[in-house]
Amino acid sequence: MMTKKGLRLVDHDEEGVNNAFRADVLEGLSQEQKAIPARWLYDDAGSQLFEDITQLPEYYPTRAETEILTDRAGEFADLIGRGRAVVEFGSGSSVKTPLLLKAIKPAAYVPLDISGDFLRAAAADLATKFPGLPVYPVEADFMRTVELPKEIADLPKLGFFPGSTIGNMVARTAVDLLRNMRETLGTGAQLLIGMDLIKDEEVLVAAYDDAAGVTAEFNYNLVRRINRELDGDIPLDALNHEARWVDDFARIEMHLVASRDIGFTVCGEDFSMRAGDTIHTENSHKFDRRTANTLLLAGGWEPQTRWLDGKARFSLILAEARPPRSAP
């Protein structure tokens, strides 16, 4: 079952422009190091491009995470149990979700995503695969606390945050998100979260700069979206996609690098870039066991169990929102 339209919680102006998108772009382009939050890569076109990325030979995280979800289904069933409402943050096409739903047999499924049309299409597809499962899609920016559908208010909850999306955020933002997830789901909830692991630089860079150029198109799509939705005239032909490993921060960075001096406008405001300047569009932090646990604890989640794929490339962690403690 589905609600007719899903719950819309994204704030748009009278012309249909996402107000938060406009604010983030204008603020980010005004900085000395231009930067735009990675979540704005995911409009409908960007979401589809990311699904294409997950099928690339260089992009190992999806295969590794799918392996864990498939091979450890029995353990998920034992540790999570039946009858929970699964709340998936940033659900996208929900391609990995059926593996979890089959394993734990939930009472309801709530996909949250900022890309509304993509969200509702994916939710409808999932509802046909699980005809007895209530599905309540919510169009929302999950970076904030979200009001969940009243139909699941009394159900125990499992947050599902696959794909190492948490790695897209700097530490303070990741902690804020984890705290918002805790607020959304409540004390006693569980969280199943994917985190990519540190590995050889060559493997990491290739995953974000594939030979077919799909990730580059994903990056360029952000400029197309700005030009289309925010009345921009950024010259796309003057920008080059670049992925770089920054060891001090244990992260891959994606940038759009100006190949020449350029000037452009967005929402009537003037901006400029010198040759070599960049727009920083995404981080993808990589973790080891200690840094993953520290991040979760800072966000109010106590790690319970950790699983790795067979090549130790990727981890899934089950954590619990325990009651707050004021002392050790």
LUMZAZA-394825 format. One record per residue (C-alpha): residue number from 1; residue in one letter; x, y, z. Coordinates in steps of 0.05 Angstrom, whole numbers, always signed. Example, Ala and Ser with C-alpha at 12.3 -4.5 7.8 and 13.67 -1.06 7.14 Angstrom:
<rec lolum="1" lumke="a" u="+246" v="-90" w="+156"/>
<rec lolum="2" lumke="s" u="+273" v="-21" w="+143"/>
//
This chain:
<rec lolum="1" lumke="m" u="+0" v="+0" w="+0"/>
<rec lolum="2" lumke="m" u="+22" v="+72" w="-13"/>
<rec lolum="3" lumke="t" u="-4" v="+140" w="+5"/>
<rec lolum="4" lumke="k" u="-31" v="+174" w="-57"/>
<rec lolum="5" lumke="k" u="+27" v="+222" w="-65"/>
<rec lolum="6" lumke="g" u="+72" v="+210" w="-6"/>
<rec lolum="7" lumke="l" u="+86" v="+263" w="+45"/>
<rec lolum="8" lumke="r" u="+119" v="+327" w="+17"/>
<rec lolum="9" lumke="l" u="+163" v="+363" w="+66"/>
<rec lolum="10" lumke="v" u="+211" v="+400" w="+19"/>
<rec lolum="11" lumke="d" u="+204" v="+476" w="+19"/>
<rec lolum="12" lumke="h" u="+195" v="+506" w="-51"/>
<rec lolum="13" lumke="d" u="+179" v="+576" w="-73"/>
<rec lolum="14" lumke="e" u="+120" v="+596" w="-118"/>
<rec lolum="15" lumke="e" u="+161" v="+578" w="-180"/>
<rec lolum="16" lumke="g" u="+177" v="+509" w="-154"/>
<rec lolum="17" lumke="v" u="+250" v="+523" w="-137"/>
<rec lolum="18" lumke="n" u="+277" v="+489" w="-75"/>
<rec lolum="19" lumke="n" u="+294" v="+546" w="-27"/>
<rec lolum="20" lumke="a" u="+349" v="+508" w="+8"/>
<rec lolum="21" lumke="f" u="+381" v="+491" w="-59"/>
<rec lolum="22" lumke="r" u="+383" v="+564" w="-79"/>
<rec lolum="23" lumke="a" u="+411" v="+585" w="-11"/>
<rec lolum="24" lumke="d" u="+465" v="+532" w="-11"/>
<rec lolum="25" lumke="v" u="+487" v="+547" w="-83"/>
<rec lolum="26" lumke="l" u="+491" v="+622" w="-73"/>
<rec lolum="27" lumke="e" u="+529" v="+615" w="-7"/>
<rec lolum="28" lumke="g" u="+576" v="+562" w="-35"/>
<rec lolum="29" lumke="l" u="+594" v="+601" w="-98"/>
<rec lolum="30" lumke="s" u="+608" v="+663" w="-55"/>
<rec lolum="31" lumke="q" u="+664" v="+628" w="-16"/>
<rec lolum="32" lumke="e" u="+737" v="+632" w="-34"/>
<rec lolum="33" lumke="q" u="+738" v="+557" w="-43"/>
<rec lolum="34" lumke="k" u="+672" v="+547" w="-79"/>
<rec lolum="35" lumke="a" u="+633" v="+488" w="-52"/>
<rec lolum="36" lumke="i" u="+563" v="+460" w="-59"/>
<rec lolum="37" lumke="p" u="+535" v="+406" w="-13"/>
<rec lolum="38" lumke="a" u="+535" v="+337" w="-47"/>
<rec lolum="39" lumke="r" u="+461" v="+325" w="-34"/>
<rec lolum="40" lumke="w" u="+444" v="+373" w="-91"/>
<rec lolum="41" lumke="l" u="+476" v="+325" w="-141"/>
<rec lolum="42" lumke="y" u="+413" v="+283" w="-133"/>
<rec lolum="43" lumke="d" u="+357" v="+312" w="-174"/>
<rec lolum="44" lumke="d" u="+320" v="+261" w="-217"/>
<rec lolum="45" lumke="a" u="+374" v="+261" w="-271"/>
<rec lolum="46" lumke="g" u="+429" v="+258" w="-219"/>
<rec lolum="47" lumke="s" u="+395" v="+201" w="-183"/>
<rec lolum="48" lumke="q" u="+391" v="+161" w="-247"/>
<rec lolum="49" lumke="l" u="+464" v="+176" w="-263"/>
<rec lolum="50" lumke="f" u="+484" v="+151" w="-194"/>
<rec lolum="51" lumke="e" u="+445" v="+87" w="-206"/>
<rec lolum="52" lumke="d" u="+486" v="+80" w="-271"/>
<rec lolum="53" lumke="i" u="+550" v="+91" w="-231"/>
<rec lolum="54" lumke="t" u="+532" v="+33" w="-184"/>
<rec lolum="55" lumke="q" u="+535" v="-14" w="-244"/>
<rec lolum="56" lumke="l" u="+605" v="+7" w="-266"/>
<rec lolum="57" lumke="p" u="+662" v="-43" w="-258"/>
<rec lolum="58" lumke="e" u="+704" v="+8" w="-220"/>
<rec lolum="59" lumke="y" u="+649" v="+23" w="-169"/>
<rec lolum="60" lumke="y" u="+656" v="-33" w="-118"/>
<rec lolum="61" lumke="p" u="+614" v="-7" w="-58"/>
<rec lolum="62" lumke="t" u="+546" v="-29" w="-85"/>
<rec lolum="63" lumke="r" u="+570" v="-100" w="-101"/>
<rec lolum="64" lumke="a" u="+606" v="-105" w="-34"/>
<rec lolum="65" lumke="e" u="+546" v="-81" w="+6"/>
<rec lolum="66" lumke="t" u="+498" v="-126" w="-33"/>
<rec lolum="67" lumke="e" u="+543" v="-184" w="-17"/>
<rec lolum="68" lumke="i" u="+537" v="-170" w="+58"/>
<rec lolum="69" lumke="l" u="+462" v="-161" w="+55"/>
<rec lolum="70" lumke="t" u="+455" v="-227" w="+17"/>
<rec lolum="71" lumke="d" u="+504" v="-269" w="+57"/>
<rec lolum="72" lumke="r" u="+485" v="-244" w="+127"/>
<rec lolum="73" lumke="a" u="+409" v="-243" w="+119"/>
<rec lolum="74" lumke="g" u="+400" v="-294" w="+175"/>
<rec lolum="75" lumke="e" u="+441" v="-252" w="+223"/>
<rec lolum="76" lumke="f" u="+401" v="-190" w="+206"/>
<rec lolum="77" lumke="a" u="+337" v="-228" w="+221"/>
<rec lolum="78" lumke="d" u="+363" v="-251" w="+288"/>
<rec lolum="79" lumke="l" u="+390" v="-183" w="+311"/>
<rec lolum="80" lumke="i" u="+337" v="-137" w="+283"/>
<rec lolum="81" lumke="g" u="+276" v="-182" w="+287"/>
<rec lolum="82" lumke="r" u="+208" v="-176" w="+253"/>
<rec lolum="83" lumke="g" u="+155" v="-123" w="+257"/>
<rec lolum="84" lumke="r" u="+196" v="-59" w="+253"/>
<rec lolum="85" lumke="a" u="+183" v="+1" w="+209"/>
<rec lolum="86" lumke="v" u="+243" v="+9" w="+163"/>
<rec lolum="87" lumke="v" u="+259" v="+82" w="+150"/>
<rec lolum="88" lumke="e" u="+309" v="+89" w="+93"/>
<rec lolum="89" lumke="f" u="+346" v="+156" w="+90"/>
<rec lolum="90" lumke="g" u="+361" v="+177" w="+19"/>
<rec lolum="91" lumke="s" u="+328" v="+116" w="-11"/>
<rec lolum="92" lumke="g" u="+343" v="+131" w="-85"/>
<rec lolum="93" lumke="s" u="+319" v="+71" w="-126"/>
<rec lolum="94" lumke="s" u="+318" v="+26" w="-65"/>
<rec lolum="95" lumke="v" u="+355" v="-29" w="-103"/>
<rec lolum="96" lumke="k" u="+387" v="-59" w="-40"/>
<rec lolum="97" lumke="t" u="+325" v="-51" w="+2"/>
<rec lolum="98" lumke="p" u="+289" v="-115" w="-19"/>
<rec lolum="99" lumke="l" u="+347" v="-156" w="+8"/>
<rec lolum="100" lumke="l" u="+337" v="-126" w="+77"/>
<rec lolum="101" lumke="l" u="+261" v="-128" w="+75"/>
<rec lolum="102" lumke="k" u="+262" v="-202" w="+57"/>
<rec lolum="103" lumke="a" u="+309" v="-217" w="+114"/>
<rec lolum="104" lumke="i" u="+272" v="-181" w="+170"/>
<rec lolum="105" lumke="k" u="+199" v="-180" w="+147"/>
<rec lolum="106" lumke="p" u="+182" v="-109" w="+171"/>
<rec lolum="107" lumke="a" u="+113" v="-80" w="+188"/>
<rec lolum="108" lumke="a" u="+122" v="-19" w="+143"/>
<rec lolum="109" lumke="y" u="+172" v="+16" w="+98"/>
<rec lolum="110" lumke="v" u="+184" v="+91" w="+95"/>
<rec lolum="111" lumke="p" u="+232" v="+115" w="+40"/>
<rec lolum="112" lumke="l" u="+257" v="+186" w="+50"/>
<rec lolum="113" lumke="d" u="+289" v="+223" w="-9"/>
<rec lolum="114" lumke="i" u="+296" v="+295" w="-33"/>
<rec lolum="115" lumke="s" u="+283" v="+275" w="-106"/>
<rec lolum="116" lumke="g" u="+208" v="+269" w="-105"/>
<rec lolum="117" lumke="d" u="+190" v="+239" w="-173"/>
<rec lolum="118" lumke="f" u="+247" v="+189" w="-169"/>
<rec lolum="119" lumke="l" u="+225" v="+172" w="-98"/>
<rec lolum="120" lumke="r" u="+153" v="+158" w="-115"/>
<rec lolum="121" lumke="a" u="+170" v="+116" w="-176"/>
<rec lolum="122" lumke="a" u="+218" v="+74" w="-135"/>
<rec lolum="123" lumke="a" u="+167" v="+67" w="-78"/>
<rec lolum="124" lumke="a" u="+113" v="+45" w="-126"/>
<rec lolum="125" lumke="d" u="+159" v="-7" w="-155"/>
<rec lolum="126" lumke="l" u="+177" v="-33" w="-86"/>
<rec lolum="127" lumke="a" u="+104" v="-36" w="-66"/>
<rec lolum="128" lumke="t" u="+90" v="-83" w="-124"/>
<rec lolum="129" lumke="k" u="+146" v="-129" w="-101"/>
<rec lolum="130" lumke="f" u="+119" v="-131" w="-30"/>
<rec lolum="131" lumke="p" u="+43" v="-126" w="-40"/>
<rec lolum="132" lumke="g" u="+26" v="-136" w="+34"/>
<rec lolum="133" lumke="l" u="+75" v="-84" w="+59"/>
<rec lolum="134" lumke="p" u="+51" v="-13" w="+75"/>
<rec lolum="135" lumke="v" u="+97" v="+36" w="+39"/>
<rec lolum="136" lumke="y" u="+96" v="+110" w="+57"/>
<rec lolum="137" lumke="p" u="+143" v="+152" w="+14"/>
<rec lolum="138" lumke="v" u="+165" v="+218" w="+45"/>
<rec lolum="139" lumke="e" u="+196" v="+273" w="+2"/>
<rec lolum="140" lumke="a" u="+242" v="+308" w="+51"/>
<rec lolum="141" lumke="d" u="+312" v="+334" w="+64"/>
<rec lolum="142" lumke="f" u="+336" v="+281" w="+113"/>
<rec lolum="143" lumke="m" u="+392" v="+326" w="+136"/>
<rec lolum="144" lumke="r" u="+338" v="+355" w="+183"/>
<rec lolum="145" lumke="t" u="+293" v="+320" w="+233"/>
<rec lolum="146" lumke="v" u="+235" v="+290" w="+194"/>
<rec lolum="147" lumke="e" u="+163" v="+281" w="+216"/>
<rec lolum="148" lumke="l" u="+147" v="+209" w="+200"/>
<rec lolum="149" lumke="p" u="+78" v="+185" w="+178"/>
<rec lolum="150" lumke="k" u="+30" v="+176" w="+236"/>
<rec lolum="151" lumke="e" u="+15" v="+105" w="+213"/>
<rec lolum="152" lumke="i" u="+83" v="+81" w="+240"/>
<rec lolum="153" lumke="a" u="+84" v="+123" w="+304"/>
<rec lolum="154" lumke="d" u="+76" v="+63" w="+350"/>
<rec lolum="155" lumke="l" u="+121" v="+15" w="+313"/>
<rec lolum="156" lumke="p" u="+194" v="+0" w="+333"/>
<rec lolum="157" lumke="k" u="+239" v="+30" w="+280"/>
<rec lolum="158" lumke="l" u="+301" v="+12" w="+241"/>
<rec lolum="159" lumke="g" u="+337" v="+67" w="+203"/>
<rec lolum="160" lumke="f" u="+371" v="+43" w="+139"/>
<rec lolum="161" lumke="f" u="+427" v="+86" w="+111"/>
<rec lolum="162" lumke="p" u="+465" v="+44" w="+60"/>
<rec lolum="163" lumke="g" u="+517" v="+63" w="+8"/>
<rec lolum="164" lumke="s" u="+565" v="+101" w="+54"/>
<rec lolum="165" lumke="t" u="+527" v="+166" w="+42"/>
<rec lolum="166" lumke="i" u="+550" v="+186" w="+112"/>
<rec lolum="167" lumke="g" u="+620" v="+192" w="+81"/>
<rec lolum="168" lumke="n" u="+596" v="+250" w="+38"/>
<rec lolum="169" lumke="m" u="+595" v="+295" w="+99"/>
<rec lolum="170" lumke="v" u="+649" v="+328" w="+140"/>
<rec lolum="171" lumke="a" u="+651" v="+305" w="+212"/>
<rec lolum="172" lumke="r" u="+608" v="+360" w="+243"/>
<rec lolum="173" lumke="t" u="+554" v="+351" w="+190"/>
<rec lolum="174" lumke="a" u="+555" v="+275" w="+196"/>
<rec lolum="175" lumke="v" u="+546" v="+281" w="+271"/>
<rec lolum="176" lumke="d" u="+489" v="+330" w="+262"/>
<rec lolum="177" lumke="l" u="+456" v="+281" w="+214"/>
<rec lolum="178" lumke="l" u="+463" v="+222" w="+260"/>
<rec lolum="179" lumke="r" u="+433" v="+263" w="+317"/>
<rec lolum="180" lumke="n" u="+375" v="+283" w="+271"/>
<rec lolum="181" lumke="m" u="+365" v="+210" w="+253"/>
<rec lolum="182" lumke="r" u="+362" v="+193" w="+327"/>
<rec lolum="183" lumke="e" u="+311" v="+248" w="+338"/>
<rec lolum="184" lumke="t" u="+270" v="+224" w="+279"/>
<rec lolum="185" lumke="l" u="+271" v="+151" w="+300"/>
<rec lolum="186" lumke="g" u="+271" v="+157" w="+376"/>
<rec lolum="187" lumke="t" u="+307" v="+123" w="+433"/>
<rec lolum="188" lumke="g" u="+308" v="+48" w="+426"/>
<rec lolum="189" lumke="a" u="+311" v="+51" w="+350"/>
<rec lolum="190" lumke="q" u="+364" v="+14" w="+310"/>
<rec lolum="191" lumke="l" u="+406" v="+40" w="+252"/>
<rec lolum="192" lumke="l" u="+437" v="-3" w="+198"/>
<rec lolum="193" lumke="i" u="+489" v="+41" w="+164"/>
<rec lolum="194" lumke="g" u="+540" v="+30" w="+108"/>
<rec lolum="195" lumke="m" u="+611" v="+57" w="+113"/>
<rec lolum="196" lumke="d" u="+664" v="+49" w="+60"/>
<rec lolum="197" lumke="l" u="+734" v="+29" w="+83"/>
<rec lolum="198" lumke="i" u="+803" v="+58" w="+71"/>
<rec lolum="199" lumke="k" u="+840" v="+21" w="+16"/>
<rec lolum="200" lumke="d" u="+891" v="+32" w="-40"/>
<rec lolum="201" lumke="e" u="+888" v="+101" w="-72"/>
<rec lolum="202" lumke="e" u="+885" v="+73" w="-143"/>
<rec lolum="203" lumke="v" u="+822" v="+34" w="-127"/>
<rec lolum="204" lumke="l" u="+789" v="+93" w="-93"/>
<rec lolum="205" lumke="v" u="+804" v="+145" w="-148"/>
<rec lolum="206" lumke="a" u="+781" v="+98" w="-203"/>
<rec lolum="207" lumke="a" u="+714" v="+89" w="-168"/>
<rec lolum="208" lumke="y" u="+702" v="+164" w="-174"/>
<rec lolum="209" lumke="d" u="+734" v="+176" w="-242"/>
<rec lolum="210" lumke="d" u="+711" v="+117" w="-284"/>
<rec lolum="211" lumke="a" u="+736" v="+103" w="-354"/>
<rec lolum="212" lumke="a" u="+667" v="+112" w="-385"/>
<rec lolum="213" lumke="g" u="+660" v="+181" w="-356"/>
<rec lolum="214" lumke="v" u="+593" v="+168" w="-321"/>
<rec lolum="215" lumke="t" u="+617" v="+199" w="-255"/>
<rec lolum="216" lumke="a" u="+640" v="+260" w="-293"/>
<rec lolum="217" lumke="e" u="+570" v="+267" w="-323"/>
<rec lolum="218" lumke="f" u="+541" v="+260" w="-252"/>
<rec lolum="219" lumke="n" u="+585" v="+318" w="-230"/>
<rec lolum="220" lumke="y" u="+569" v="+361" w="-292"/>
<rec lolum="221" lumke="n" u="+495" v="+349" w="-280"/>
<rec lolum="222" lumke="l" u="+499" v="+394" w="-219"/>
<rec lolum="223" lumke="v" u="+518" v="+453" w="-265"/>
<rec lolum="224" lumke="r" u="+462" v="+436" w="-312"/>
<rec lolum="225" lumke="r" u="+414" v="+436" w="-254"/>
<rec lolum="226" lumke="i" u="+439" v="+503" w="-229"/>
<rec lolum="227" lumke="n" u="+433" v="+534" w="-298"/>
<rec lolum="228" lumke="r" u="+363" v="+505" w="-308"/>
<rec lolum="229" lumke="e" u="+332" v="+517" w="-239"/>
<rec lolum="230" lumke="l" u="+369" v="+579" w="-216"/>
<rec lolum="231" lumke="d" u="+374" v="+618" w="-281"/>
<rec lolum="232" lumke="g" u="+449" v="+606" w="-285"/>
<rec lolum="233" lumke="d" u="+496" v="+613" w="-344"/>
<rec lolum="234" lumke="i" u="+556" v="+574" w="-318"/>
<rec lolum="235" lumke="p" u="+598" v="+553" w="-379"/>
<rec lolum="236" lumke="l" u="+600" v="+477" w="-372"/>
<rec lolum="237" lumke="d" u="+652" v="+471" w="-427"/>
<rec lolum="238" lumke="a" u="+701" v="+508" w="-383"/>
<rec lolum="239" lumke="l" u="+697" v="+458" w="-326"/>
<rec lolum="240" lumke="n" u="+732" v="+391" w="-319"/>
<rec lolum="241" lumke="h" u="+714" v="+334" w="-271"/>
<rec lolum="242" lumke="e" u="+769" v="+314" w="-223"/>
<rec lolum="243" lumke="a" u="+772" v="+262" w="-167"/>
<rec lolum="244" lumke="r" u="+830" v="+266" w="-117"/>
<rec lolum="245" lumke="w" u="+850" v="+227" w="-55"/>
<rec lolum="246" lumke="v" u="+866" v="+271" w="+6"/>
<rec lolum="247" lumke="d" u="+902" v="+226" w="+55"/>
<rec lolum="248" lumke="d" u="+902" v="+274" w="+114"/>
<rec lolum="249" lumke="f" u="+826" v="+272" w="+115"/>
<rec lolum="250" lumke="a" u="+818" v="+200" w="+90"/>
<rec lolum="251" lumke="r" u="+772" v="+222" w="+34"/>
<rec lolum="252" lumke="i" u="+761" v="+226" w="-41"/>
<rec lolum="253" lumke="e" u="+743" v="+296" w="-64"/>
<rec lolum="254" lumke="m" u="+705" v="+311" w="-128"/>
<rec lolum="255" lumke="h" u="+717" v="+379" w="-160"/>
<rec lolum="256" lumke="l" u="+697" v="+417" w="-222"/>
<rec lolum="257" lumke="v" u="+761" v="+452" w="-244"/>
<rec lolum="258" lumke="a" u="+760" v="+515" w="-287"/>
<rec lolum="259" lumke="s" u="+802" v="+506" w="-350"/>
<rec lolum="260" lumke="r" u="+803" v="+582" w="-363"/>
<rec lolum="261" lumke="d" u="+782" v="+646" w="-329"/>
<rec lolum="262" lumke="i" u="+706" v="+651" w="-329"/>
<rec lolum="263" lumke="g" u="+650" v="+696" w="-304"/>
<rec lolum="264" lumke="f" u="+577" v="+676" w="-296"/>
<rec lolum="265" lumke="t" u="+512" v="+693" w="-261"/>
<rec lolum="266" lumke="v" u="+465" v="+652" w="-217"/>
<rec lolum="267" lumke="c" u="+399" v="+682" w="-193"/>
<rec lolum="268" lumke="g" u="+423" v="+749" w="-219"/>
<rec lolum="269" lumke="e" u="+486" v="+748" w="-176"/>
<rec lolum="270" lumke="d" u="+555" v="+753" w="-209"/>
<rec lolum="271" lumke="f" u="+611" v="+703" w="-196"/>
<rec lolum="272" lumke="s" u="+680" v="+689" w="-226"/>
<rec lolum="273" lumke="m" u="+733" v="+635" w="-227"/>
<rec lolum="274" lumke="r" u="+806" v="+637" w="-247"/>
<rec lolum="275" lumke="a" u="+837" v="+580" w="-287"/>
<rec lolum="276" lumke="g" u="+852" v="+525" w="-238"/>
<rec lolum="277" lumke="d" u="+799" v="+546" w="-187"/>
<rec lolum="278" lumke="t" u="+749" v="+493" w="-168"/>
<rec lolum="279" lumke="i" u="+678" v="+481" w="-145"/>
<rec lolum="280" lumke="h" u="+683" v="+427" w="-91"/>
<rec lolum="281" lumke="t" u="+622" v="+383" w="-102"/>
<rec lolum="282" lumke="e" u="+631" v="+320" w="-60"/>
<rec lolum="283" lumke="n" u="+671" v="+287" w="-6"/>
<rec lolum="284" lumke="s" u="+672" v="+212" w="+4"/>
<rec lolum="285" lumke="h" u="+705" v="+197" w="+71"/>
<rec lolum="286" lumke="k" u="+732" v="+127" w="+83"/>
<rec lolum="287" lumke="f" u="+733" v="+94" w="+152"/>
<rec lolum="288" lumke="d" u="+766" v="+42" w="+195"/>
<rec lolum="289" lumke="r" u="+733" v="+8" w="+254"/>
<rec lolum="290" lumke="r" u="+754" v="+61" w="+305"/>
<rec lolum="291" lumke="t" u="+735" v="+122" w="+265"/>
<rec lolum="292" lumke="a" u="+668" v="+91" w="+246"/>
<rec lolum="293" lumke="n" u="+652" v="+75" w="+319"/>
<rec lolum="294" lumke="t" u="+673" v="+144" w="+343"/>
<rec lolum="295" lumke="l" u="+629" v="+178" w="+292"/>
<rec lolum="296" lumke="l" u="+568" v="+137" w="+311"/>
<rec lolum="297" lumke="l" u="+578" v="+148" w="+385"/>
<rec lolum="298" lumke="a" u="+584" v="+224" w="+374"/>
<rec lolum="299" lumke="g" u="+517" v="+221" w="+339"/>
<rec lolum="300" lumke="g" u="+483" v="+183" w="+395"/>
<rec lolum="301" lumke="w" u="+486" v="+113" w="+366"/>
<rec lolum="302" lumke="e" u="+520" v="+55" w="+402"/>
<rec lolum="303" lumke="p" u="+552" v="+6" w="+353"/>
<rec lolum="304" lumke="q" u="+528" v="-66" w="+363"/>
<rec lolum="305" lumke="t" u="+552" v="-109" w="+305"/>
<rec lolum="306" lumke="r" u="+597" v="-98" w="+244"/>
<rec lolum="307" lumke="w" u="+599" v="-139" w="+180"/>
<rec lolum="308" lumke="l" u="+650" v="-136" w="+122"/>
<rec lolum="309" lumke="d" u="+646" v="-164" w="+52"/>
<rec lolum="310" lumke="g" u="+694" v="-220" w="+32"/>
<rec lolum="311" lumke="k" u="+748" v="-173" w="+7"/>
<rec lolum="312" lumke="a" u="+742" v="-126" w="+68"/>
<rec lolum="313" lumke="r" u="+725" v="-66" w="+23"/>
<rec lolum="314" lumke="f" u="+661" v="-44" w="+57"/>
<rec lolum="315" lumke="s" u="+625" v="-48" w="+124"/>
<rec lolum="316" lumke="l" u="+553" v="-50" w="+149"/>
<rec lolum="317" lumke="i" u="+544" v="-31" w="+221"/>
<rec lolum="318" lumke="l" u="+483" v="-42" w="+265"/>
<rec lolum="319" lumke="a" u="+476" v="+10" w="+321"/>
<rec lolum="320" lumke="e" u="+425" v="+26" w="+373"/>
<rec lolum="321" lumke="a" u="+398" v="+92" w="+401"/>
<rec lolum="322" lumke="r" u="+409" v="+78" w="+475"/>
<rec lolum="323" lumke="p" u="+382" v="+125" w="+529"/>
<rec lolum="324" lumke="p" u="+429" v="+184" w="+540"/>
<rec lolum="325" lumke="r" u="+480" v="+177" w="+596"/>
<rec lolum="326" lumke="s" u="+510" v="+235" w="+635"/>
<rec lolum="327" lumke="a" u="+571" v="+196" w="+659"/>
<rec lolum="328" lumke="p" u="+615" v="+137" w="+638"/>
//
